[in-house]
Amino acid sequence: MNLGLIGNPVQKSISPQLQRILFKELELNNCAYEKHQIISDNLPSFFDRFKNGEFDGINVTIPHKETGLEFLDEVDNSVKILGNTNCIKRTGNMLKGYNTDLYGFKMLLEKNNINIQSTRCLILGAGGSARTIIKALIDRGAESITIKNKSIENALEIQLYAQKLGAKNIKLYTESDDRFDIAINTTPLGMYQEEDNASFFDIPVDKNSTLIDLIYISNHTLFLNQYKDQVKQSINGLEMLIFQAIKSIEIWTETTYNVDQKLDSIKKQLEKVIC
């Protein structure tokens, strides 16, 4: 199978290394995976090549997760809800879009024994990833969801999205907010330790709080480091990345895989790539 990743930029993406690790662990010897930097103007020609058989499946990253939808013949329910796709499968000359991020985040919660039921949750950021996290929190029974974002306009848009999904207690962050049980960073802030942006992460947490940073390149992101040893649990986005990638493979191969026994090996191999 000829598979790949499209986006702009993609130079720093580790998706090819991750997919090759998974191909080896899952004994998929007939799969190739490369990243392709595609600017928006070139999307039509890329999808023409895709439909004509150059690729069997692709992953999609920013900025094409929403704009890529116009080239699809069909989408699954997760794409309809979240409004973006990160995985596309070709069958004949028909393209169907999926979203595997929601599955990846739910698996991260499961593998780390994080119970969302009746918790007070804070989401940092108001982009596409925030939509995914909000959907997962609603599905798992969060008591309340608070949004903190630099742009109030974008935060209000995400609040409206959550309300349409059925969230009853969704609000915007204020300085008077009390502590949160779970705080999740969905922004790229701190990926490369931008110290001057650290104040965005000034939030009320305590020793019973759980912090999740969707950034996966380090266990010591700016967000997680700010509260090192002050909270119950700190988790980066590595497992989410792994499980959304596995779900993509399952979609492309139409096969289900159990990686429970291989997860530690996969993580160790990927951490070597990141470091």
PyRosetta script that sets phi, psi and omega in degrees:
from pyrosetta import init, pose_from_sequence

init()
pose = pose_from_sequence("MNLGLIGNPVQKSISPQLQRILFKELELNNCAYEKHQIISDNLPSFFDRFKNGEFDGINVTIPHKETGLEFLDEVDNSVKILGNTNCIKRTGNMLKGYNTDLYGFKMLLEKNNINIQSTRCLILGAGGSARTIIKALIDRGAESITIKNKSIENALEIQLYAQKLGAKNIKLYTESDDRFDIAINTTPLGMYQEEDNASFFDIPVDKNSTLIDLIYISNHTLFLNQYKDQVKQSINGLEMLIFQAIKSIEIWTETTYNVDQKLDSIKKQLEKVIC")
pose.set_psi(1, 138.2)
pose.set_omega(1, 177.3)
pose.set_phi(2, -100.6)
pose.set_psi(2, 111.9)
pose.set_omega(2, -173.1)
pose.set_phi(3, -124.3)
pose.set_psi(3, 167.3)
pose.set_omega(3, 178.9)
pose.set_phi(4, -177.2)
pose.set_psi(4, -177.8)
pose.set_omega(4, 179.5)
pose.set_phi(5, -124.8)
pose.set_psi(5, 135.7)
pose.set_omega(5, 172.2)
pose.set_phi(6, -120.1)
pose.set_psi(6, 147.6)
pose.set_omega(6, 178.1)
pose.set_phi(7, 174.3)
pose.set_psi(7, -175.9)
pose.set_omega(7, 177.4)
pose.set_phi(8, -159.3)
pose.set_psi(8, 103.7)
pose.set_omega(8, 7.2)
pose.set_phi(9, -91.0)
pose.set_psi(9, 166.4)
pose.set_omega(9, 176.6)
pose.set_phi(10, -131.2)
pose.set_psi(10, 3.5)
pose.set_omega(10, -173.3)
pose.set_phi(11, -55.8)
pose.set_psi(11, -38.8)
pose.set_omega(11, -173.9)
pose.set_phi(12, -92.7)
pose.set_psi(12, 1.3)
pose.set_omega(12, -179.6)
pose.set_phi(13, -67.2)
pose.set_psi(13, 137.3)
pose.set_omega(13, 176.8)
pose.set_phi(14, -101.9)
pose.set_psi(14, 12.3)
pose.set_omega(14, -179.0)
pose.set_phi(15, -56.7)
pose.set_psi(15, -42.5)
pose.set_omega(15, 178.1)
pose.set_phi(16, -59.4)
pose.set_psi(16, -43.7)
pose.set_omega(16, 178.9)
pose.set_phi(17, -63.8)
pose.set_psi(17, -42.4)
pose.set_omega(17, 179.2)
pose.set_phi(18, -62.6)
pose.set_psi(18, -47.3)
pose.set_omega(18, -178.2)
pose.set_phi(19, -62.6)
pose.set_psi(19, -38.1)
pose.set_omega(19, 179.6)
pose.set_phi(20, -67.7)
pose.set_psi(20, -36.0)
pose.set_omega(20, 174.2)
pose.set_phi(21, -61.5)
pose.set_psi(21, -45.0)
pose.set_omega(21, -179.7)
pose.set_phi(22, -66.0)
pose.set_psi(22, -40.6)
pose.set_omega(22, 178.3)
pose.set_phi(23, -57.8)
pose.set_psi(23, -41.4)
pose.set_omega(23, -179.6)
pose.set_phi(24, -67.9)
pose.set_psi(24, -46.2)
pose.set_omega(24, -177.8)
pose.set_phi(25, -66.6)
pose.set_psi(25, -32.6)
pose.set_omega(25, -178.2)
pose.set_phi(26, -94.7)
pose.set_psi(26, 3.3)
pose.set_omega(26, 177.9)
pose.set_phi(27, 58.3)
pose.set_psi(27, 46.4)
pose.set_omega(27, 176.1)
pose.set_phi(28, -103.2)
pose.set_psi(28, 97.2)
pose.set_omega(28, -172.0)
pose.set_phi(29, -91.3)
pose.set_psi(29, -6.1)
pose.set_omega(29, -174.6)
pose.set_phi(30, -110.1)
pose.set_psi(30, 23.7)
pose.set_omega(30, -175.9)
pose.set_phi(31, -114.6)
pose.set_psi(31, 134.2)
pose.set_omega(31, 174.1)
pose.set_phi(32, -121.0)
pose.set_psi(32, 143.0)
pose.set_omega(32, -175.8)
pose.set_phi(33, -143.0)
pose.set_psi(33, 122.1)
pose.set_omega(33, 178.9)
pose.set_phi(34, -133.4)
pose.set_psi(34, 156.1)
pose.set_omega(34, 176.5)
pose.set_phi(35, -98.4)
pose.set_psi(35, 146.3)
pose.set_omega(35, -175.9)
pose.set_phi(36, -133.5)
pose.set_psi(36, 118.5)
pose.set_omega(36, 177.2)
pose.set_phi(37, -81.2)
pose.set_psi(37, 113.0)
pose.set_omega(37, -176.3)
pose.set_phi(38, -121.2)
pose.set_psi(38, 120.2)
pose.set_omega(38, 175.3)
pose.set_phi(39, -78.9)
pose.set_psi(39, 160.7)
pose.set_omega(39, -174.5)
pose.set_phi(40, -57.6)
pose.set_psi(40, -38.2)
pose.set_omega(40, -178.9)
pose.set_phi(41, -63.7)
pose.set_psi(41, -22.6)
pose.set_omega(41, -177.5)
pose.set_phi(42, -96.8)
pose.set_psi(42, 2.7)
pose.set_omega(42, 179.7)
pose.set_phi(43, -59.8)
pose.set_psi(43, -45.7)
pose.set_omega(43, -179.1)
pose.set_phi(44, -56.9)
pose.set_psi(44, -44.5)
pose.set_omega(44, -179.0)
pose.set_phi(45, -69.2)
pose.set_psi(45, -35.3)
pose.set_omega(45, 177.8)
pose.set_phi(46, -63.3)
pose.set_psi(46, -46.8)
pose.set_omega(46, -177.8)
pose.set_phi(47, -69.4)
pose.set_psi(47, -26.2)
pose.set_omega(47, 171.7)
pose.set_phi(48, -63.1)
pose.set_psi(48, -45.2)
pose.set_omega(48, 177.9)
pose.set_phi(49, -64.3)
pose.set_psi(49, -38.9)
pose.set_omega(49, 178.8)
pose.set_phi(50, -61.0)
pose.set_psi(50, -51.7)
pose.set_omega(50, -178.5)
pose.set_phi(51, -62.9)
pose.set_psi(51, -30.8)
pose.set_omega(51, -177.8)
pose.set_phi(52, -84.0)
pose.set_psi(52, 5.7)
pose.set_omega(52, 169.7)
pose.set_phi(53, 105.7)
pose.set_psi(53, 4.8)
pose.set_omega(53, -179.5)
pose.set_phi(54, -68.1)
pose.set_psi(54, -29.8)
pose.set_omega(54, 178.8)
pose.set_phi(55, -128.9)
pose.set_psi(55, 150.5)
pose.set_omega(55, 174.2)
pose.set_phi(56, -94.4)
pose.set_psi(56, -30.3)
pose.set_omega(56, 179.8)
pose.set_phi(57, -164.0)
pose.set_psi(57, 152.3)
pose.set_omega(57, 177.6)
pose.set_phi(58, -140.3)
pose.set_psi(58, 153.5)
pose.set_omega(58, 164.4)
pose.set_phi(59, -97.2)
pose.set_psi(59, 153.3)
pose.set_omega(59, -177.4)
pose.set_phi(60, -127.0)
pose.set_psi(60, 130.9)
pose.set_omega(60, 175.2)
pose.set_phi(61, -124.5)
pose.set_psi(61, -178.7)
pose.set_omega(61, -175.4)
pose.set_phi(62, -58.5)
pose.set_psi(62, 143.1)
pose.set_omega(62, 6.8)
pose.set_phi(63, -102.4)
pose.set_psi(63, 25.2)
pose.set_omega(63, -170.0)
pose.set_phi(64, -103.5)
pose.set_psi(64, 4.3)
pose.set_omega(64, -174.7)
pose.set_phi(65, -66.5)
pose.set_psi(65, -26.6)
pose.set_omega(65, 177.3)
pose.set_phi(66, -100.6)
pose.set_psi(66, -45.2)
pose.set_omega(66, -177.5)
pose.set_phi(67, -67.1)
pose.set_psi(67, -25.6)
pose.set_omega(67, 178.8)
pose.set_phi(68, -67.7)
pose.set_psi(68, -16.3)
pose.set_omega(68, -177.5)
pose.set_phi(69, -61.3)
pose.set_psi(69, -31.7)
pose.set_omega(69, -174.9)
pose.set_phi(70, -67.5)
pose.set_psi(70, -14.6)
pose.set_omega(70, -178.2)
pose.set_phi(71, -96.6)
pose.set_psi(71, 1.5)
pose.set_omega(71, -174.7)
pose.set_phi(72, -95.2)
pose.set_psi(72, 149.4)
pose.set_omega(72, 177.2)
pose.set_phi(73, -90.3)
pose.set_psi(73, -23.6)
pose.set_omega(73, -176.3)
pose.set_phi(74, -156.5)
pose.set_psi(74, 152.3)
pose.set_omega(74, 174.6)
pose.set_phi(75, -135.9)
pose.set_psi(75, 153.8)
pose.set_omega(75, 177.4)
pose.set_phi(76, -87.0)
pose.set_psi(76, 177.2)
pose.set_omega(76, -172.9)
pose.set_phi(77, -63.4)
pose.set_psi(77, -34.8)
pose.set_omega(77, -179.2)
pose.set_phi(78, -63.5)
pose.set_psi(78, -36.2)
pose.set_omega(78, 178.5)
pose.set_phi(79, -69.1)
pose.set_psi(79, -39.3)
pose.set_omega(79, 178.6)
pose.set_phi(80, -61.5)
pose.set_psi(80, -37.8)
pose.set_omega(80, -178.6)
pose.set_phi(81, -76.5)
pose.set_psi(81, -45.3)
pose.set_omega(81, -172.9)
pose.set_phi(82, -87.0)
pose.set_psi(82, -20.5)
pose.set_omega(82, 177.2)
pose.set_phi(83, 78.2)
pose.set_psi(83, 16.0)
pose.set_omega(83, 176.4)
pose.set_phi(84, -155.1)
pose.set_psi(84, 160.9)
pose.set_omega(84, 179.8)
pose.set_phi(85, -125.3)
pose.set_psi(85, 145.3)
pose.set_omega(85, 174.2)
pose.set_phi(86, -128.2)
pose.set_psi(86, 5.1)
pose.set_omega(86, -179.2)
pose.set_phi(87, -148.5)
pose.set_psi(87, 128.8)
pose.set_omega(87, -179.4)
pose.set_phi(88, -130.3)
pose.set_psi(88, 136.3)
pose.set_omega(88, 178.6)
pose.set_phi(89, -118.5)
pose.set_psi(89, 136.1)
pose.set_omega(89, 175.6)
pose.set_phi(90, -99.7)
pose.set_psi(90, 130.5)
pose.set_omega(90, 172.2)
pose.set_phi(91, -126.5)
pose.set_psi(91, 109.9)
pose.set_omega(91, -171.0)
pose.set_phi(92, 66.3)
pose.set_psi(92, -123.9)
pose.set_omega(92, 174.7)
pose.set_phi(93, -111.7)
pose.set_psi(93, 23.6)
pose.set_omega(93, 179.2)
pose.set_phi(94, -106.6)
pose.set_psi(94, 136.9)
pose.set_omega(94, -179.6)
pose.set_phi(95, -114.5)
pose.set_psi(95, 130.2)
pose.set_omega(95, 177.9)
pose.set_phi(96, -121.5)
pose.set_psi(96, 133.2)
pose.set_omega(96, -178.2)
pose.set_phi(97, -100.1)
pose.set_psi(97, 145.0)
pose.set_omega(97, 179.2)
pose.set_phi(98, -133.2)
pose.set_psi(98, 165.0)
pose.set_omega(98, 170.3)
pose.set_phi(99, -126.7)
pose.set_psi(99, 117.9)
pose.set_omega(99, -177.6)
pose.set_phi(100, -102.1)
pose.set_psi(100, -2.9)
pose.set_omega(100, -179.0)
pose.set_phi(101, -64.6)
pose.set_psi(101, -40.4)
pose.set_omega(101, -179.2)
pose.set_phi(102, -61.1)
pose.set_psi(102, -44.9)
pose.set_omega(102, 176.6)
pose.set_phi(103, -60.7)
pose.set_psi(103, -44.1)
pose.set_omega(103, -178.6)
pose.set_phi(104, -60.4)
pose.set_psi(104, -42.0)
pose.set_omega(104, -179.4)
pose.set_phi(105, -69.9)
pose.set_psi(105, -40.6)
pose.set_omega(105, 178.9)
pose.set_phi(106, -63.1)
pose.set_psi(106, -36.7)
pose.set_omega(106, 177.1)
pose.set_phi(107, -68.5)
pose.set_psi(107, -36.6)
pose.set_omega(107, 175.8)
pose.set_phi(108, -59.1)
pose.set_psi(108, -44.1)
pose.set_omega(108, 178.1)
pose.set_phi(109, -61.5)
pose.set_psi(109, -45.0)
pose.set_omega(109, -177.0)
pose.set_phi(110, -64.3)
pose.set_psi(110, -46.2)
pose.set_omega(110, -176.3)
pose.set_phi(111, -68.2)
pose.set_psi(111, -22.2)
pose.set_omega(111, -180.0)
pose.set_phi(112, -106.9)
pose.set_psi(112, 14.0)
pose.set_omega(112, 176.0)
pose.set_phi(113, 53.0)
pose.set_psi(113, 44.6)
pose.set_omega(113, 179.4)
pose.set_phi(114, -97.8)
pose.set_psi(114, 116.0)
pose.set_omega(114, -179.8)
pose.set_phi(115, -95.3)
pose.set_psi(115, 120.1)
pose.set_omega(115, -177.8)
pose.set_phi(116, -88.2)
pose.set_psi(116, -22.9)
pose.set_omega(116, -174.7)
pose.set_phi(117, -50.7)
pose.set_psi(117, 124.1)
pose.set_omega(117, 174.5)
pose.set_phi(118, 64.6)
pose.set_psi(118, 24.1)
pose.set_omega(118, 178.9)
pose.set_phi(119, -98.0)
pose.set_psi(119, 156.4)
pose.set_omega(119, 174.4)
pose.set_phi(120, -96.5)
pose.set_psi(120, 117.0)
pose.set_omega(120, -171.3)
pose.set_phi(121, -114.8)
pose.set_psi(121, 142.5)
pose.set_omega(121, 175.8)
pose.set_phi(122, -118.9)
pose.set_psi(122, 129.9)
pose.set_omega(122, 176.3)
pose.set_phi(123, -111.1)
pose.set_psi(123, 125.1)
pose.set_omega(123, 177.0)
pose.set_phi(124, -97.4)
pose.set_psi(124, 113.8)
pose.set_omega(124, -177.7)
pose.set_phi(125, 113.0)
pose.set_psi(125, 161.2)
pose.set_omega(125, -176.9)
pose.set_phi(126, -144.7)
pose.set_psi(126, 36.6)
pose.set_omega(126, 178.5)
pose.set_phi(127, -100.0)
pose.set_psi(127, -159.0)
pose.set_omega(127, -178.5)
pose.set_phi(128, -61.4)
pose.set_psi(128, -37.3)
pose.set_omega(128, 179.6)
pose.set_phi(129, -66.1)
pose.set_psi(129, -34.1)
pose.set_omega(129, 178.2)
pose.set_phi(130, -63.0)
pose.set_psi(130, -37.7)
pose.set_omega(130, 177.0)
pose.set_phi(131, -59.6)
pose.set_psi(131, -44.3)
pose.set_omega(131, 179.4)
pose.set_phi(132, -60.3)
pose.set_psi(132, -46.9)
pose.set_omega(132, -176.9)
pose.set_phi(133, -65.8)
pose.set_psi(133, -41.8)
pose.set_omega(133, 178.7)
pose.set_phi(134, -59.1)
pose.set_psi(134, -45.0)
pose.set_omega(134, 178.8)
pose.set_phi(135, -59.0)
pose.set_psi(135, -44.1)
pose.set_omega(135, 179.6)
pose.set_phi(136, -63.9)
pose.set_psi(136, -41.4)
pose.set_omega(136, -179.1)
pose.set_phi(137, -67.0)
pose.set_psi(137, -39.8)
pose.set_omega(137, 176.6)
pose.set_phi(138, -63.5)
pose.set_psi(138, -45.6)
pose.set_omega(138, -179.2)
pose.set_phi(139, -59.7)
pose.set_psi(139, -30.8)
pose.set_omega(139, -174.9)
pose.set_phi(140, -100.4)
pose.set_psi(140, 9.8)
pose.set_omega(140, 169.0)
pose.set_phi(141, 82.9)
pose.set_psi(141, 34.5)
pose.set_omega(141, 176.3)
pose.set_phi(142, -60.1)
pose.set_psi(142, 141.1)
pose.set_omega(142, 178.8)
pose.set_phi(143, -71.5)
pose.set_psi(143, -41.9)
pose.set_omega(143, 179.1)
pose.set_phi(144, -149.8)
pose.set_psi(144, 153.6)
pose.set_omega(144, 177.6)
pose.set_phi(145, -130.9)
pose.set_psi(145, 125.7)
pose.set_omega(145, 178.4)
pose.set_phi(146, -117.0)
pose.set_psi(146, 140.1)
pose.set_omega(146, -177.7)
pose.set_phi(147, -113.3)
pose.set_psi(147, 127.8)
pose.set_omega(147, 173.2)
pose.set_phi(148, -117.5)
pose.set_psi(148, 122.6)
pose.set_omega(148, -177.6)
pose.set_phi(149, -150.5)
pose.set_psi(149, 150.6)
pose.set_omega(149, 180.0)
pose.set_phi(150, -67.0)
pose.set_psi(150, -39.8)
pose.set_omega(150, 178.7)
pose.set_phi(151, -92.0)
pose.set_psi(151, 113.8)
pose.set_omega(151, 178.7)
pose.set_phi(152, -64.8)
pose.set_psi(152, -36.4)
pose.set_omega(152, 179.7)
pose.set_phi(153, -58.5)
pose.set_psi(153, -46.1)
pose.set_omega(153, 179.1)
pose.set_phi(154, -67.9)
pose.set_psi(154, -36.4)
pose.set_omega(154, 178.3)
pose.set_phi(155, -63.8)
pose.set_psi(155, -41.0)
pose.set_omega(155, 178.4)
pose.set_phi(156, -65.2)
pose.set_psi(156, -35.3)
pose.set_omega(156, 177.8)
pose.set_phi(157, -64.9)
pose.set_psi(157, -42.1)
pose.set_omega(157, 178.0)
pose.set_phi(158, -68.3)
pose.set_psi(158, -36.6)
pose.set_omega(158, 177.4)
pose.set_phi(159, -61.3)
pose.set_psi(159, -42.8)
pose.set_omega(159, 178.3)
pose.set_phi(160, -64.0)
pose.set_psi(160, -40.4)
pose.set_omega(160, 177.4)
pose.set_phi(161, -59.1)
pose.set_psi(161, -45.8)
pose.set_omega(161, -179.3)
pose.set_phi(162, -63.9)
pose.set_psi(162, -39.8)
pose.set_omega(162, 179.1)
pose.set_phi(163, -64.0)
pose.set_psi(163, -37.1)
pose.set_omega(163, 178.0)
pose.set_phi(164, -67.0)
pose.set_psi(164, -27.2)
pose.set_omega(164, 177.0)
pose.set_phi(165, -80.5)
pose.set_psi(165, -8.1)
pose.set_omega(165, 177.7)
pose.set_phi(166, 108.2)
pose.set_psi(166, 6.1)
pose.set_omega(166, 178.9)
pose.set_phi(167, -66.2)
pose.set_psi(167, 127.9)
pose.set_omega(167, -177.7)
pose.set_phi(168, -92.6)
pose.set_psi(168, -29.2)
pose.set_omega(168, -175.4)
pose.set_phi(169, -127.0)
pose.set_psi(169, 79.7)
pose.set_omega(169, -178.3)
pose.set_phi(170, -125.4)
pose.set_psi(170, 125.0)
pose.set_omega(170, -174.4)
pose.set_phi(171, -144.1)
pose.set_psi(171, 170.3)
pose.set_omega(171, 177.3)
pose.set_phi(172, -95.1)
pose.set_psi(172, 148.4)
pose.set_omega(172, -176.6)
pose.set_phi(173, -67.6)
pose.set_psi(173, 139.9)
pose.set_omega(173, 171.3)
pose.set_phi(174, -132.0)
pose.set_psi(174, 160.0)
pose.set_omega(174, -178.4)
pose.set_phi(175, -62.8)
pose.set_psi(175, -20.1)
pose.set_omega(175, -178.3)
pose.set_phi(176, -86.8)
pose.set_psi(176, -1.2)
pose.set_omega(176, -179.3)
pose.set_phi(177, -61.2)
pose.set_psi(177, 142.7)
pose.set_omega(177, 177.5)
pose.set_phi(178, -82.6)
pose.set_psi(178, -170.3)
pose.set_omega(178, -177.1)
pose.set_phi(179, -65.3)
pose.set_psi(179, 160.4)
pose.set_omega(179, 176.8)
pose.set_phi(180, -120.5)
pose.set_psi(180, 145.1)
pose.set_omega(180, 176.9)
pose.set_phi(181, -74.3)
pose.set_psi(181, -38.9)
pose.set_omega(181, -176.6)
pose.set_phi(182, -137.5)
pose.set_psi(182, 131.1)
pose.set_omega(182, 176.4)
pose.set_phi(183, -126.3)
pose.set_psi(183, 132.3)
pose.set_omega(183, -173.3)
pose.set_phi(184, -127.0)
pose.set_psi(184, 121.1)
pose.set_omega(184, 175.9)
pose.set_phi(185, -88.9)
pose.set_psi(185, 117.5)
pose.set_omega(185, 178.8)
pose.set_phi(186, -107.0)
pose.set_psi(186, 5.4)
pose.set_omega(186, -178.8)
pose.set_phi(187, -95.6)
pose.set_psi(187, 164.8)
pose.set_omega(187, 174.2)
pose.set_phi(188, -83.2)
pose.set_psi(188, 3.2)
pose.set_omega(188, -178.8)
pose.set_phi(189, -58.5)
pose.set_psi(189, 128.4)
pose.set_omega(189, 177.9)
pose.set_phi(190, 90.9)
pose.set_psi(190, -0.3)
pose.set_omega(190, 179.7)
pose.set_phi(191, -60.3)
pose.set_psi(191, -36.9)
pose.set_omega(191, 179.7)
pose.set_phi(192, -118.6)
pose.set_psi(192, 28.8)
pose.set_omega(192, 173.3)
pose.set_phi(193, 60.6)
pose.set_psi(193, 52.4)
pose.set_omega(193, 174.8)
pose.set_phi(194, -76.5)
pose.set_psi(194, 91.1)
pose.set_omega(194, -172.9)
pose.set_phi(195, -60.1)
pose.set_psi(195, -30.8)
pose.set_omega(195, -176.4)
pose.set_phi(196, -70.1)
pose.set_psi(196, -10.7)
pose.set_omega(196, 179.8)
pose.set_phi(197, -99.8)
pose.set_psi(197, 5.0)
pose.set_omega(197, -172.0)
pose.set_phi(198, -61.4)
pose.set_psi(198, -27.1)
pose.set_omega(198, -176.0)
pose.set_phi(199, -64.0)
pose.set_psi(199, -22.6)
pose.set_omega(199, 177.9)
pose.set_phi(200, -61.1)
pose.set_psi(200, -27.3)
pose.set_omega(200, -177.6)
pose.set_phi(201, -90.2)
pose.set_psi(201, 10.0)
pose.set_omega(201, 176.9)
pose.set_phi(202, -75.1)
pose.set_psi(202, 100.1)
pose.set_omega(202, -175.7)
pose.set_phi(203, -138.3)
pose.set_psi(203, 158.3)
pose.set_omega(203, 180.0)
pose.set_phi(204, -83.3)
pose.set_psi(204, 105.6)
pose.set_omega(204, 174.9)
pose.set_phi(205, -131.9)
pose.set_psi(205, 165.9)
pose.set_omega(205, 178.4)
pose.set_phi(206, -146.0)
pose.set_psi(206, -168.9)
pose.set_omega(206, -173.6)
pose.set_phi(207, -65.1)
pose.set_psi(207, -12.8)
pose.set_omega(207, 178.2)
pose.set_phi(208, -100.7)
pose.set_psi(208, 4.1)
pose.set_omega(208, -177.2)
pose.set_phi(209, -87.2)
pose.set_psi(209, 151.9)
pose.set_omega(209, 173.2)
pose.set_phi(210, -113.8)
pose.set_psi(210, 131.0)
pose.set_omega(210, 178.1)
pose.set_phi(211, -112.1)
pose.set_psi(211, 135.7)
pose.set_omega(211, 176.4)
pose.set_phi(212, -127.8)
pose.set_psi(212, 128.1)
pose.set_omega(212, 175.2)
pose.set_phi(213, -116.2)
pose.set_psi(213, 122.2)
pose.set_omega(213, -178.9)
pose.set_phi(214, -69.7)
pose.set_psi(214, -13.8)
pose.set_omega(214, 172.8)
pose.set_phi(215, -63.9)
pose.set_psi(215, 132.5)
pose.set_omega(215, -171.8)
pose.set_phi(216, -113.5)
pose.set_psi(216, -2.7)
pose.set_omega(216, -171.5)
pose.set_phi(217, -79.1)
pose.set_psi(217, -8.1)
pose.set_omega(217, -178.5)
pose.set_phi(218, -160.0)
pose.set_psi(218, 152.3)
pose.set_omega(218, 170.5)
pose.set_phi(219, -82.8)
pose.set_psi(219, -3.9)
pose.set_omega(219, -174.3)
pose.set_phi(220, -122.8)
pose.set_psi(220, 51.4)
pose.set_omega(220, 175.6)
pose.set_phi(221, -68.0)
pose.set_psi(221, 165.2)
pose.set_omega(221, -178.8)
pose.set_phi(222, -57.4)
pose.set_psi(222, -42.9)
pose.set_omega(222, -179.5)
pose.set_phi(223, -63.3)
pose.set_psi(223, -50.8)
pose.set_omega(223, -177.5)
pose.set_phi(224, -67.8)
pose.set_psi(224, -36.6)
pose.set_omega(224, -179.7)
pose.set_phi(225, -66.9)
pose.set_psi(225, -31.1)
pose.set_omega(225, -176.8)
pose.set_phi(226, -61.9)
pose.set_psi(226, -27.3)
pose.set_omega(226, -177.1)
pose.set_phi(227, -121.2)
pose.set_psi(227, 25.8)
pose.set_omega(227, 179.7)
pose.set_phi(228, -54.3)
pose.set_psi(228, 129.2)
pose.set_omega(228, 178.5)
pose.set_phi(229, 66.8)
pose.set_psi(229, 9.7)
pose.set_omega(229, 179.3)
pose.set_phi(230, -107.2)
pose.set_psi(230, -8.9)
pose.set_omega(230, -175.3)
pose.set_phi(231, -126.2)
pose.set_psi(231, 167.2)
pose.set_omega(231, -177.7)
pose.set_phi(232, -68.7)
pose.set_psi(232, -40.4)
pose.set_omega(232, -170.6)
pose.set_phi(233, -150.9)
pose.set_psi(233, 135.0)
pose.set_omega(233, 175.9)
pose.set_phi(234, -128.8)
pose.set_psi(234, 126.4)
pose.set_omega(234, -173.4)
pose.set_phi(235, -135.5)
pose.set_psi(235, 134.2)
pose.set_omega(235, 174.1)
pose.set_phi(236, -93.3)
pose.set_psi(236, -175.4)
pose.set_omega(236, -172.2)
pose.set_phi(237, -92.9)
pose.set_psi(237, 15.3)
pose.set_omega(237, -174.7)
pose.set_phi(238, -62.4)
pose.set_psi(238, -45.1)
pose.set_omega(238, -178.7)
pose.set_phi(239, -67.2)
pose.set_psi(239, -35.2)
pose.set_omega(239, 175.4)
pose.set_phi(240, -60.9)
pose.set_psi(240, -44.7)
pose.set_omega(240, 178.7)
pose.set_phi(241, -59.1)
pose.set_psi(241, -44.6)
pose.set_omega(241, -178.3)
pose.set_phi(242, -63.7)
pose.set_psi(242, -46.3)
pose.set_omega(242, -175.4)
pose.set_phi(243, -73.2)
pose.set_psi(243, -31.9)
pose.set_omega(243, 175.4)
pose.set_phi(244, -69.0)
pose.set_psi(244, -32.1)
pose.set_omega(244, 177.1)
pose.set_phi(245, -69.0)
pose.set_psi(245, -40.5)
pose.set_omega(245, 177.3)
pose.set_phi(246, -62.6)
pose.set_psi(246, -42.1)
pose.set_omega(246, 178.8)
pose.set_phi(247, -62.6)
pose.set_psi(247, -36.7)
pose.set_omega(247, 175.9)
pose.set_phi(248, -60.5)
pose.set_psi(248, -45.2)
pose.set_omega(248, 179.0)
pose.set_phi(249, -61.7)
pose.set_psi(249, -40.9)
pose.set_omega(249, 178.7)
pose.set_phi(250, -62.0)
pose.set_psi(250, -38.3)
pose.set_omega(250, 178.1)
pose.set_phi(251, -66.1)
pose.set_psi(251, -46.8)
pose.set_omega(251, -177.0)
pose.set_phi(252, -67.2)
pose.set_psi(252, -38.1)
pose.set_omega(252, -175.6)
pose.set_phi(253, -94.9)
pose.set_psi(253, -9.0)
pose.set_omega(253, -177.2)
pose.set_phi(254, 55.7)
pose.set_psi(254, 42.7)
pose.set_omega(254, -178.5)
pose.set_phi(255, -137.9)
pose.set_psi(255, 144.6)
pose.set_omega(255, 177.3)
pose.set_phi(256, -100.4)
pose.set_psi(256, 136.4)
pose.set_omega(256, -178.2)
pose.set_phi(257, -122.9)
pose.set_psi(257, 140.3)
pose.set_omega(257, 173.9)
pose.set_phi(258, -105.4)
pose.set_psi(258, 113.5)
pose.set_omega(258, -175.5)
pose.set_phi(259, -108.8)
pose.set_psi(259, 13.3)
pose.set_omega(259, -176.2)
pose.set_phi(260, -53.3)
pose.set_psi(260, -42.6)
pose.set_omega(260, -177.5)
pose.set_phi(261, -77.3)
pose.set_psi(261, -14.5)
pose.set_omega(261, -175.3)
pose.set_phi(262, -108.5)
pose.set_psi(262, -4.3)
pose.set_omega(262, -172.6)
pose.set_phi(263, -61.1)
pose.set_psi(263, -44.0)
pose.set_omega(263, -179.7)
pose.set_phi(264, -61.5)
pose.set_psi(264, -42.0)
pose.set_omega(264, 178.5)
pose.set_phi(265, -63.7)
pose.set_psi(265, -42.6)
pose.set_omega(265, 179.1)
pose.set_phi(266, -62.0)
pose.set_psi(266, -45.1)
pose.set_omega(266, -179.2)
pose.set_phi(267, -63.2)
pose.set_psi(267, -43.3)
pose.set_omega(267, -179.0)
pose.set_phi(268, -63.6)
pose.set_psi(268, -42.1)
pose.set_omega(268, 178.6)
pose.set_phi(269, -64.5)
pose.set_psi(269, -39.9)
pose.set_omega(269, -178.8)
pose.set_phi(270, -71.8)
pose.set_psi(270, -36.4)
pose.set_omega(270, 178.2)
pose.set_phi(271, -63.0)
pose.set_psi(271, -32.4)
pose.set_omega(271, 176.2)
pose.set_phi(272, -65.6)
pose.set_psi(272, -37.9)
pose.set_omega(272, 177.6)
pose.set_phi(273, -65.0)
pose.set_psi(273, -45.0)
pose.set_omega(273, -177.3)
pose.set_phi(274, -65.8)
pose.set_psi(274, -41.2)
pose.set_omega(274, -178.3)
pose.set_phi(275, -75.8)
pose.dump_pdb("model.pdb")
